Every structure is written in structure tokens, then in C-alpha cells.
Amino acid sequence: MNIFIQCVINGVALGAVYTIMALSYTILFGTLKIANFAQGDIYMIGMLLGFTFYVTASMPFVVALILAVIITAAVLLLIERAIYRPILKVSSMYLFIATIGMATFLRNAAQLVFGSESYSFPHLFGSDPIQITESLSIIPQNIVIIVVCVILVVALFLFMRKTKTGLAMSAVSMNPFAASLMGVNYSQITTITYTIAAAMAAIAGVFTGPLYNVSTTVGATLGLKALIAAVMGGFGNSAGAIVGGMILGLVEALGSTYISSAYKDAFAFIMLLIILFLRPQGILGRKSVSKV
């Protein structure tokens, strides 16, 4: 029983990571109907920048975090203005392909800047586990990630429901043309949406740095799993991203313990296939009806 509870604790912490990243996908797709398949590599850039400022430059953690978020957001906004926006005017299918190509470009560009080595990000609050009972423990970094996830989820919910900008984003998600007629600046909403998505990816990257080897390839697998979590929950649905992230984290933790850790990456794809077979629109997604 204790092993099961320990797996649940680890799964919730892992699910928190997937949830933050799944929300960064969801905010883009839910508002702008754009799937940025380079989001995992935006996460990677945030992690590498956080490592550079905090470890290499010996800056205070808060300063390193703020700089990582600002620069990561600037990188994604530059990509959006210079590449994504012109391509989107031609075809959304071309944009889909462009985001896949951008992921490869960012990975190789990061290798040129940061090198291909793996780095160790120090634990922010020590690496010694906190003993809950004699047989149950949790490392402080996992507690931090869970707390950060909760803060980001609550902040995003309040932002979307209680601010004019958030309501404008909701209006754009429902009908961009009608929102424009009502005075909503679509270009401004696009900029804000990409900024939020980049900031969430960067925050996730910096706070999860101590749990992974910091490298230019770290975002590929994690970004794909977060995308799977978002699709499982219902792509574009924020609540679905939370549910999908937590389910994926728990399944991966339990599967690694009771089946084999060698298949931990396969569990995500198995879960995706099962859920899409049973409920193609995702756990909390809605069926879309198209008139022909």
C-alpha cells in the first residue's frame, strides 16, 4: 500500500509538470486555434536560460527566473511575428508544418549556443527527501512544482474569467471576426496569448531543471507528452489539460513501478490511443459539428 501511495505522490508531481506544459499548448490552441509543436523546445530554452543565469552567472534565483521568462517570451514572439504570422496568412496547414520545423531549428540553434552537453541544475531547496512516514517521502523540488502548478492554474483561471484581456481572449476563441467587430484587437490578443504560453513553458523549464539533465534535447520528449496530455483532456480545454496532465503523470508513475520503467514513455501513447478510441474528442472535450 505504501508503494502505491508513494507512486501517487510521484505521479502528482510529474502530472503537475505535464499540466503546466499542457496548459501552454491549450492557451494557444484554445484562443488562436494554433498548435505550436515547438512548445517543448520553448520549454527547453527557458530551462537553459534559467541554468545560465542562476548557475553560470550566479544570479539570484528570482532574477534568473524573470530573465528566463522575458527572453523566452521574446524568442517566441519574434518567431510568431517573423515566421508564424506570415505563413498563417497563406495556410494553416503550412503553419502546422512550420512549427514542426521550428522545433528542429530551435534544438540545433540551442546546441550552437549552449553546446550539446548535459548540465546539472542544483536543487533549490536541497535534494534530501522529506519523510512523511517511515516509508513515504517526497523531495522538496516536487513540492515546489506542485505549488507552482496550483498557483499558475489559479492565476490563469482568474486572468481568463476576471480581466478584460482574458474575456477578450475568450471572445476571440469563440469567434475572431465577431470579436474584432466588437473592438477586440486581434493582433494584441495574439501577442498576449503567445507571451502567456512562452512564460508558462519557461517557468516549467526553470522549476523542473533540478529534476532532469539540462540539455538541448530535454524538451522533445516532455513537450510531446504534454501535447498528449492536452489532447487526452480535450485539446483547447483548460480543465481538460489539467485532467490529462494528472492522469498521464499518475499512469506513468504507476506503470513504471508495477510494470517496468523501460516502458514509461510508451505509457503516454497507450493512454492516448485508449482515450481517443473511447472518446475521440478527449475526456472533457466537446464534439464539434460541421455543416456541409
C-alpha atoms as one frame of an Amber mdcrd trajectory, in Angstrom:
protein
   0.000   0.000   0.000   2.844   2.363   0.855   4.402   1.730  -2.549   1.123
   2.681  -4.209   0.819   5.894  -2.174   4.442   6.769  -2.984   3.681   6.266
  -6.682   0.656   8.548  -6.397   2.780  11.271  -4.761   5.395  10.996  -7.511
   2.671  10.841 -10.159   1.015  14.031  -8.943   4.368  15.841  -9.064   5.020
  14.550 -12.583   1.448  15.371 -13.552   1.993  18.946 -12.365   4.826  19.308
 -14.888   2.676  17.913 -17.698  -0.222  20.121 -16.622   1.767  23.353 -16.867
   3.065  22.442 -20.298  -0.315  21.131 -21.473  -1.845  24.473 -20.474   0.774
  26.294 -22.537  -0.391  24.286 -25.572  -4.034  24.770 -24.648  -3.900  28.546
 -24.248  -2.586  28.818 -27.813  -4.966  26.374 -29.407  -7.972  27.356 -27.333
  -7.590  31.053 -28.152  -6.000  31.170 -31.605  -6.619  27.607 -32.900  -2.858
  27.250 -33.363  -0.899  24.175 -32.268   2.729  25.142 -31.691   4.623  21.874
 -31.916   7.821  23.719 -30.955   6.446  24.396 -27.463   8.600  21.670 -25.935
  11.688  23.410 -27.273  10.465  26.740 -25.896  10.421  24.910 -22.545  13.995
  23.782 -23.236  15.122  27.349 -23.944  13.578  28.536 -20.679  15.377  25.785
 -18.773  18.748  26.522 -20.384  18.392  30.265 -19.796  17.440  29.660 -16.170
  20.508  27.436 -15.747  22.753  30.008 -17.420  21.594  32.913 -15.274  21.250
  31.009 -11.980  24.239  28.640 -12.121  26.702  30.044 -14.638  26.146  33.756
 -13.929  25.388  33.161 -10.205  22.357  35.443 -10.236  19.661  35.231  -7.542
  17.052  32.637  -8.469  14.197  35.133  -8.760  16.243  37.338 -11.117  17.262
  34.302 -13.181  13.625  33.198 -13.409  12.381  36.627 -14.517  15.117  36.988
 -17.138  14.475  33.472 -18.452  10.751  34.200 -18.789  11.299  37.557 -20.512
  13.859  36.273 -23.008  11.901  33.083 -23.748   8.767  35.126 -24.399  10.758
  37.468 -26.646  12.072  34.495 -28.643   8.592  33.061 -29.202   7.151  36.479
 -30.093   9.941  37.010 -32.619   9.194  33.606 -34.150   5.478  34.403 -34.274
   5.943  37.793 -35.943   8.707  36.813 -38.357   7.616  33.291 -39.335   4.281
  32.070 -37.987   2.143  35.103 -38.788   3.169  35.447 -42.487   2.753  31.693
 -43.017  -0.659  31.669 -41.320  -1.896  34.216 -43.871  -1.154  31.662 -46.581
  -2.347  28.414 -44.989  -2.901  26.966 -41.516  -1.561  23.641 -42.824   1.726
  25.324 -43.754   1.882  26.742 -40.222   1.420  23.249 -38.804   4.447  22.083
 -40.792   6.396  25.237 -39.879   6.010  24.628 -36.137   7.437  21.119 -36.545
  10.380  22.520 -38.489  10.837  25.258 -35.885  11.235  22.627 -33.163  14.199
  21.127 -35.015  15.656  24.565 -35.728  15.459  25.653 -32.076  17.086  22.421
 -30.918  20.020  22.837 -33.291  20.343  26.567 -32.604  20.435  25.843 -28.864
  23.230  23.323 -29.443  25.284  26.007 -31.161  24.749  28.461 -28.292  24.773
  26.195 -25.219  26.608  23.140 -26.524  25.430  19.539 -26.651  26.497  18.605
 -23.107  24.126  17.826 -20.276  24.226  20.002 -17.172  23.101  19.506 -13.587
  20.695  22.103 -12.217  21.051  22.345  -8.399  18.013  21.651  -6.247  16.533
  24.888  -4.959  15.658  23.543  -1.510  18.066  20.650  -1.160  17.869  17.137
  -2.534  17.239  15.300   0.726  13.706  13.858   0.728  11.180  14.946   3.337
   9.934  11.936   5.281   6.137  11.862   5.534   6.174   8.477   7.262   8.879
   5.860   7.663   8.232   4.535   4.156   6.809   7.622   2.396   8.829  10.626
   1.273   8.821  13.487  -1.190  11.687  15.611  -2.408  11.310  19.370  -1.822
  11.542  20.128  -5.551   8.387  18.110  -6.217   6.529  20.117  -3.577   7.704
  23.311  -5.272   6.485  22.103  -8.674   3.061  21.139  -7.308   2.717  24.538
  -5.595   3.838  26.379  -8.751   1.335  24.374 -10.810  -1.520  25.272  -8.457
  -0.538  28.967  -8.489  -0.356  29.052 -12.300  -3.682  27.247 -12.715  -5.459
  29.611 -10.307  -3.779  32.685 -11.828  -4.726  31.617 -15.354  -8.320  30.927
 -14.308  -8.675  34.335 -12.642  -6.996  36.053 -15.587  -9.317  34.444 -18.128
 -12.509  34.985 -16.098 -11.924  38.282 -14.274  -9.885  40.551 -16.575 -10.894
  42.390 -19.741  -7.954  40.888 -21.606  -8.903  37.369 -20.551 -12.510  37.915
 -21.588 -11.284  39.316 -24.914  -9.211  36.166 -25.408 -12.304  34.063 -24.723
 -14.228  36.112 -27.280 -11.516  35.564 -29.879 -11.552  31.828 -29.180 -15.294
  31.687 -29.902 -15.441  33.960 -32.958 -12.423  36.057 -34.020 -14.391  38.019
 -36.637 -17.215  38.923 -34.249 -14.688  39.831 -31.556 -12.935  42.189 -33.990
 -16.263  43.867 -34.786 -16.749  44.423 -31.059 -13.432  46.279 -30.847 -11.085
  43.478 -29.784  -7.569  43.976 -31.175  -6.794  40.547 -32.632  -3.086  41.318
 -33.120  -2.738  42.383 -29.498  -4.557  39.277 -28.257  -2.250  37.136 -30.380
   0.813  38.756 -28.774  -0.575  38.319 -25.258  -1.508  34.680 -25.896   1.954
  33.780 -27.190   3.529  35.638 -24.247   1.485  33.646 -21.716   2.302  30.354
 -23.468   6.027  31.160 -23.520   6.021  32.325 -19.892   4.352  29.112 -18.694
   6.817  26.970 -20.653   9.784  28.952 -19.286   8.524  28.745 -15.694   8.048
  24.994 -16.076  11.549  24.707 -17.546  13.268  26.605 -14.735  11.444  24.851
 -11.889  11.839  21.356 -13.351  15.521  21.874 -14.190  16.696  20.124 -10.986
  14.686  17.010 -11.905  16.177  16.484 -15.359  19.526  16.688 -17.063  19.579
  20.162 -18.568  20.265  19.720 -22.278  19.060  20.812 -25.697  17.063  17.593
 -26.145  15.123  17.725 -22.867  12.105  19.446 -24.402  11.455  16.957 -27.193
  10.010  14.083 -25.159   8.444  16.195 -22.428   6.828  18.514 -24.952   5.353
  15.555 -26.803   3.974  14.047 -23.591   2.451  17.395 -22.593   0.817  17.595
 -26.014  -0.572  14.101 -25.478  -1.936  15.212 -22.096  -3.625  18.220 -23.723
  -5.193  16.028 -26.433  -6.295  13.430 -23.872  -8.109  16.084 -21.868  -9.661
  17.724 -24.920  -7.414  19.975 -26.983  -8.186  23.610 -26.247  -9.928  22.854
 -22.947  -8.013  24.185 -19.916  -9.741  21.891 -17.419  -9.060  19.001 -19.773
  -5.349  19.879 -19.855  -5.244  19.647 -16.046  -7.081  16.317 -16.021  -4.986
  14.921 -18.877  -1.721  16.035 -17.268  -2.561  14.478 -13.915  -3.798  11.213
 -15.443  -0.673  10.908 -17.568   1.609  11.606 -14.608  -0.147   9.020 -12.436
  -0.216   6.371 -15.184   3.479   6.880 -15.907   4.452   6.681 -12.219   2.303
   3.605 -11.520   3.271   1.880 -14.760   6.987   2.454 -14.151   6.696   0.853
 -10.705   4.318  -2.035 -11.320   5.204  -2.895 -14.928   8.601  -1.554 -15.993
  10.335   1.813 -16.125  11.692   0.804 -19.530   8.226   1.452 -20.991   7.489
   4.742 -19.202   7.483   6.731 -22.463   5.201   4.183 -24.118   2.511   4.578
 -21.450   1.670   8.065 -22.737   0.961   6.810 -26.247  -1.008   3.816 -24.985
  -3.206   6.098 -22.876  -3.703   8.440 -25.831  -4.840   5.577 -28.073  -7.231
   4.222 -25.432  -8.840   7.593 -24.731  -9.114   8.584 -28.394 -10.696   5.214
 -29.155 -13.250   5.556 -26.355 -13.758   9.319 -26.572 -12.197  10.925 -29.691
 -12.886  14.494 -28.512 -10.920  13.928 -25.299 -12.038  13.460 -21.705 -13.592
  16.923 -21.317 -13.737  17.882 -24.986 -16.939  18.539 -26.859 -17.969  17.017
 -30.148 -17.755  19.509 -32.989 -20.439  19.569 -35.635 -19.539  20.879 -39.082
 -22.157  21.936 -41.555 -21.512  20.863 -45.131
